[in-house]
């Protein structure tokens, strides 16, 4: 659980986390006007496998999952390989006090590549890198 006052550390923060209800988006995320073909495939897979925790357009969900459209997940800090590892092995909580992420079953490396493409396109649109 987040302890007040907890401020989500992002330039695209909507409000302090203490003002959000469980499950509400953590960040405001701009969506590109055009998404690549691979990115669109990734968006569809993201919506099926990731959105329940990471929110619509990777905006995060308060007290559930972090926003991936966030500076913490920029390419220089979390390489694409870290996304592959997170899906395959899960992740111990280290940036957000939201608990550990379990491995995600049923995704191929191609699926994860598409998800990464989608997330990176969102990140670029939001000035993250």
C-alpha positions as CSV (number, residue, x, y, z in Angstrom):
1,X,0.0,0.0,0.0
2,X,1.1,3.5,-0.7
3,X,1.7,5.7,2.3
4,X,0.5,9.3,2.1
5,X,1.8,11.6,1.0
6,X,3.0,9.6,-2.0
7,X,3.6,11.5,-5.2
8,X,4.0,9.6,-8.4
9,X,7.2,10.8,-9.8
10,X,6.5,11.7,-13.4
11,X,6.0,14.7,-15.5
12,X,2.7,13.3,-16.7
13,X,1.3,12.7,-13.2
14,X,-2.4,13.4,-13.0
15,X,-2.7,13.9,-9.2
16,X,-1.0,12.8,-6.0
17,X,-1.6,9.1,-5.5
18,X,-3.5,9.8,-2.2
19,X,-6.3,11.4,-4.3
20,X,-6.7,8.4,-6.5
21,X,-9.1,5.5,-6.0
22,X,-7.9,1.9,-6.3
23,X,-7.6,1.1,-10.0
24,X,-7.6,4.6,-11.3
25,X,-5.0,5.6,-13.9
26,X,-1.8,6.9,-12.3
27,X,-0.6,8.9,-15.3
28,X,-2.1,10.8,-18.2
29,X,-0.8,9.2,-21.4
30,X,-0.9,10.7,-24.8
31,X,-1.5,8.2,-27.6
32,X,0.3,8.6,-30.9
33,X,-1.9,9.5,-33.9
34,X,-0.3,6.6,-35.8
35,X,0.9,3.4,-34.3
36,X,3.1,1.0,-36.3
37,X,1.7,-2.4,-37.4
38,X,3.8,-4.2,-34.8
39,X,2.7,-1.6,-32.2
40,X,-1.0,-2.3,-33.0
41,X,-0.4,-6.0,-32.6
42,X,1.3,-5.2,-29.3
43,X,-1.6,-3.0,-28.2
44,X,-4.0,-5.8,-28.8
45,X,-1.9,-8.3,-26.8
46,X,-1.2,-5.7,-24.1
47,X,-5.0,-5.2,-23.7
48,X,-5.5,-8.9,-23.2
49,X,-2.5,-9.7,-21.0
50,X,-1.2,-6.5,-19.4
51,X,-3.9,-3.9,-19.2
52,X,-5.6,-5.4,-16.1
53,X,-2.6,-4.4,-14.0
54,X,-0.7,-1.7,-16.1
55,X,-3.9,0.1,-17.2
56,X,-5.3,1.4,-20.4
57,X,-2.5,2.8,-22.6
58,X,0.1,1.7,-20.0
59,X,-1.1,4.5,-17.6
60,X,-0.8,2.2,-14.6
61,X,-3.5,1.5,-12.0
62,X,-3.4,2.9,-8.5
63,X,-2.5,0.3,-6.0
64,X,-2.5,-2.4,-8.7
65,X,0.3,-1.9,-11.3
66,X,2.8,0.8,-12.4
67,X,2.5,2.9,-15.5
68,X,4.9,1.6,-18.2
69,X,4.5,4.9,-20.1
70,X,6.8,6.4,-17.4
71,X,10.3,7.7,-17.3
72,X,11.4,4.8,-15.0
73,X,10.8,2.4,-17.9
74,X,12.7,4.4,-20.5
75,X,15.1,2.5,-22.7
76,X,18.2,3.6,-21.0
77,X,17.0,2.4,-17.6
78,X,14.9,-0.7,-18.6
79,X,16.1,-2.2,-21.8
80,X,13.8,-4.3,-24.0
81,X,15.5,-7.3,-22.4
82,X,14.1,-6.3,-19.0
83,X,10.6,-6.5,-20.4
84,X,11.3,-10.0,-21.8
85,X,12.7,-11.1,-18.4
86,X,9.7,-9.6,-16.6
87,X,7.3,-11.5,-18.7
88,X,9.2,-14.8,-18.5
89,X,10.4,-14.7,-14.8
90,X,8.3,-12.0,-13.1
91,X,9.8,-9.1,-11.2
92,X,10.4,-8.4,-7.6
93,X,8.9,-5.0,-6.6
94,X,11.7,-2.4,-6.6
95,X,10.4,1.0,-8.1
96,X,6.8,1.0,-6.9
97,X,5.3,-0.2,-3.6
98,X,2.7,-2.4,-5.5
99,X,4.0,-5.9,-4.8
100,X,5.8,-8.3,-7.1
101,X,4.8,-9.1,-10.7
102,X,4.3,-12.7,-11.5
103,X,5.5,-14.2,-14.7
104,X,3.0,-13.9,-17.6
105,X,2.0,-17.2,-19.2
106,X,1.0,-17.8,-22.7
107,X,3.2,-15.1,-24.5
108,X,5.7,-15.9,-27.1
109,X,8.9,-13.8,-27.6
110,X,7.2,-12.4,-30.7
111,X,4.2,-11.3,-28.6
112,X,6.5,-9.6,-26.1
113,X,8.4,-7.9,-28.9
114,X,5.1,-6.5,-30.2
115,X,4.1,-5.3,-26.6
116,X,7.5,-3.6,-26.3
117,X,7.0,-1.8,-29.6
118,X,3.6,-0.5,-28.4
119,X,5.0,0.6,-25.0
120,X,8.0,2.3,-26.6
121,X,5.7,4.2,-29.1
122,X,3.7,5.4,-26.1
123,X,6.8,6.4,-24.3
124,X,8.1,8.4,-27.4
125,X,4.8,10.2,-27.7
126,X,5.0,11.2,-24.1
127,X,8.6,12.5,-24.3
128,X,10.1,9.8,-22.2
129,X,12.9,9.2,-24.7
